Each structure stands twice: as C-alpha cells, then as structure tokens.
C-alpha cells in the first residue's frame, strides 16, 4: 500500500478549486511558444489522479502519466475508463523514471517538485527529464517558493470540508531548510454517525529560483523563461509559485 492510499480517495474532492482545464491551456501556450522539437509526446510527471493528463489528452497530446502512488493511479484509471482516453499510466518514482522513447514535453505540475525530500532528489528528477527529452523539447514545472513556505503556509492551520470528509490542515515551518511539514487529519462520517479518522503527513521543500536554475543548467538545460504563478508576468519577491520553462539544447 502506498503512502497516499487514503489520501488518493479524497484528493479530487479536496482539490476542486484547481482549474485543470485552464491550467492545461496555460501550459499549452508555453509549449507552443518554447518547444522546438517536432512531436507531441507529453509526459505528465507526478500525474496523481490524472485530471491534468486527461486535459492534455483532450488538447491532442500523446500522454503518458507517471506517478509513484498505485492508489493515485487507480483513481486515474477510473477516469480513463470513463473518458475512453488512450493515456498510458505507469507507476514509477520520478527520480528514476524511464521511458521507451524520448518525450517532447515533460510537465510536472501542482508543486510536485516540492514534495521531493531534498535538493539532490530534485537534481535527480531534472537529470532524468533531460535524459528522456528530445533535443528542443521542454521541461515545464511549477514550484512553491521560499516566500510562500515562510509567509503563507508557515506555521498556519486551515480547514476544508465537503460531503465526503472534513480535513484539518496544520503546517510546521522549518527555517533551516525552508521546508514545511503538512499534517492532514481526515474525519470521515460513517453510517453509524461516528467519525473515522486518519492522518496523512506530507513534507515540502523550497528552493530559491537561482538554486533551481543552477540545477537545470548543470543538467544541460537552457532556461527559456520564468513566470509568476500561471501568468506571463515576471517573477517578483512575493511570488508564491514560479513556473519554470527549461529546454534541452538543440
């Protein structure tokens, strides 16, 4: 059983605020602007329950979704069955993923990069992306910033509720490595009007933009662009999420 076994069941209900169609269209603009390879093979890295993968498929991309959680991929397969899409899903660790051929686009969205445990793991993921990209292909990902970890997530608490579950979210910020430990307590109402509780703990790290750029450049990428959270605006000191567009040199 994966560490996201219970979380996977509630993930879509708790992320209804994410506009997957809008995000896919945004990434599509970046792909068309910066990609120089000729194909449309797209890898959705850390694809989770496949919501974004489905949107990319609708836009005409040949999609492979990769995630390390069998339970998340189980939810994705249900969506694939419902939609009739031809997305291929593979259970792999993004630090060590392998493809049978090179991709033209690799996407890693929804701060999945932050969920890696250290800068060395981010470096491994970047190097794998470089290895399995066509020349001229693009690696596009987003990452929460140090500012967001310190000023927004910090040591704060939040609550979420829907028809399925109540979720209490507590954060614990570590200033030494700019990481946030996220503790999620889920309370599910049972048929007997009791509540079943389970806890999910997730850690996120954050790197300064310059640090991330260094990892990309050291892997061989050229930095094509940075943008402030799902826009075409430049990154600024209070950016909460940075969009990175890196291209494998032709």
Secondary structure as UniProt FT lines:
FT   TURN            3..4
FT   HELIX           5..14
FT   TURN            15..17
FT   HELIX           20..34
FT   STRAND          41..45
FT   TURN            48..49
FT   HELIX           51..58
FT   TURN            59..60
FT   STRAND          62..67
FT   HELIX           70..83
FT   STRAND          88..91
FT   TURN            94..95
FT   STRAND          103..108
FT   TURN            110..111
FT   HELIX           112..115
FT   HELIX           119..131
FT   STRAND          133..144
FT   HELIX           146..147
FT   HELIX           148..153
FT   TURN            154..155
FT   STRAND          157..161
FT   STRAND          165..174
FT   TURN            175..178
FT   STRAND          179..189
FT   TURN            191..192
FT   STRAND          195..204
FT   HELIX           209..219
FT   STRAND          221..228
FT   TURN            229..230
FT   TURN            237..238
FT   STRAND          241..248
//
